[in-house]
Amino acid sequence: MKSIEETIKGRRSVRKYKPDPVKDETILDLLELATYAPSAGLAFGKEHPWSFVVIKDKVMLNRLSDVAKAYTLKFIENVPAFDWFRPSCQDPHYHLYYHAPALVMILGEKGSPISLIDCVLAAENFMLAAHAQGLGTCWVEWTKQAAQDKALMAELGIPEGLVIHASIVLGYPDEIPAAPERRPPHVIKWAR
Ligand SMILES: Cc1cc2nc3c(=O)[nH]c(=O)nc-3n(C[C@H](O)[C@H](O)[C@H](O)COP(=O)(O)O)c2cc1C
């Protein structure tokens, strides 16, 4: 088993996947590990601080990619900081999910900052646990744009009161990118 340090430092955002599917049991294991994250919702007695949507259906993954790209294009229309991403959104061959065999969404309560924190912590657990098992992940933020397509969200079973707080592709890595540089921790003050 990898050490915690190896697991944390070795996890990368993977953007090239093998076509091999990920077993449902493996995904379920990872979801279970995700729910071991710290959670304010649990402390408040919430039964389900997180809900999950798992998509393995290729047709749905392609459709979601197309819908999210179209809404993202609108979203970044007048945002020069995202000029670099416009050509990808306009490219019909660009796959937002890098052709990964699975996408996991972590859903929380709409309008609750605490729920967002719970879901993000669960997401990190999920990504680290996946890496520890030889799987690759990548957070794909743009999925949130697809939430504007109400019919699609309904098809995915996402009820009105829940929002996508995290969207993570999952699969067996075909290429592991180099680690972006990490700088030493920027400690502003250490009051001893
Ligand atoms: C909130 C958030 C949103 C991200 N959105 C995307 C995304 O839409 N597409 C993508 O390829 N990577 C995305 N990433 C991955 C980052 O680019 C990646 O974590 C960063 O470059 C550091 O690389 P590493 O994860 O390999 O350490 C996102 C990461 C976070 C935390």
PDBQT file of the ligand as one rigid body, heavy atoms in Angstrom, charges set to zero:
ROOT
HETATM    1  C1  LIG A 201     -11.878  23.545  -8.574  1.00  0.00    +0.000 C 
HETATM    2  C2  LIG A 201     -11.052  22.883  -9.636  1.00  0.00    +0.000 A 
HETATM    3  C3  LIG A 201     -11.449  22.931 -10.954  1.00  0.00    +0.000 A 
HETATM    4  C4  LIG A 201     -10.720  22.280 -11.955  1.00  0.00    +0.000 A 
HETATM    5  N1  LIG A 201     -11.226  22.254 -13.227  1.00  0.00    +0.000 NA
HETATM    6  C5  LIG A 201     -10.557  21.560 -14.166  1.00  0.00    +0.000 A 
HETATM    7  C6  LIG A 201     -11.132  21.415 -15.467  1.00  0.00    +0.000 A 
HETATM    8  O1  LIG A 201     -12.217  21.898 -15.763  1.00  0.00    +0.000 OA
HETATM    9  N2  LIG A 201     -10.433  20.692 -16.378  1.00  0.00    +0.000 N 
HETATM   10  C7  LIG A 201      -9.223  20.100 -16.081  1.00  0.00    +0.000 A 
HETATM   11  O2  LIG A 201      -8.652  19.466 -16.953  1.00  0.00    +0.000 OA
HETATM   12  N3  LIG A 201      -8.670  20.225 -14.855  1.00  0.00    +0.000 NA
HETATM   13  C8  LIG A 201      -9.307  20.914 -13.888  1.00  0.00    +0.000 A 
HETATM   14  N4  LIG A 201      -8.789  20.981 -12.613  1.00  0.00    +0.000 N 
HETATM   15  C9  LIG A 201      -7.505  20.327 -12.304  1.00  0.00    +0.000 C 
HETATM   16  C10 LIG A 201      -6.371  21.341 -12.085  1.00  0.00    +0.000 C 
HETATM   17  O3  LIG A 201      -6.020  21.888 -13.327  1.00  0.00    +0.000 OA
HETATM   18  C11 LIG A 201      -5.194  20.621 -11.431  1.00  0.00    +0.000 C 
HETATM   19  O4  LIG A 201      -5.580  20.131 -10.172  1.00  0.00    +0.000 OA
HETATM   20  C12 LIG A 201      -3.968  21.535 -11.265  1.00  0.00    +0.000 C 
HETATM   21  O5  LIG A 201      -3.439  21.892 -12.509  1.00  0.00    +0.000 OA
HETATM   22  C13 LIG A 201      -2.877  20.855 -10.430  1.00  0.00    +0.000 C 
HETATM   23  O6  LIG A 201      -2.460  19.643 -11.045  1.00  0.00    +0.000 OA
HETATM   24  P1  LIG A 201      -2.514  18.262 -10.268  1.00  0.00    +0.000 P 
HETATM   25  O7  LIG A 201      -3.954  18.024  -9.888  1.00  0.00    +0.000 OA
HETATM   26  O8  LIG A 201      -1.992  17.235 -11.222  1.00  0.00    +0.000 OA
HETATM   27  O9  LIG A 201      -1.652  18.385  -9.041  1.00  0.00    +0.000 OA
HETATM   28  C14 LIG A 201      -9.509  21.612 -11.608  1.00  0.00    +0.000 A 
HETATM   29  C15 LIG A 201      -9.099  21.565 -10.273  1.00  0.00    +0.000 A 
HETATM   30  C16 LIG A 201      -9.868  22.158  -9.305  1.00  0.00    +0.000 A 
HETATM   31  C17 LIG A 201      -9.438  22.038  -7.852  1.00  0.00    +0.000 C 
ENDROOT
TORSDOF 0
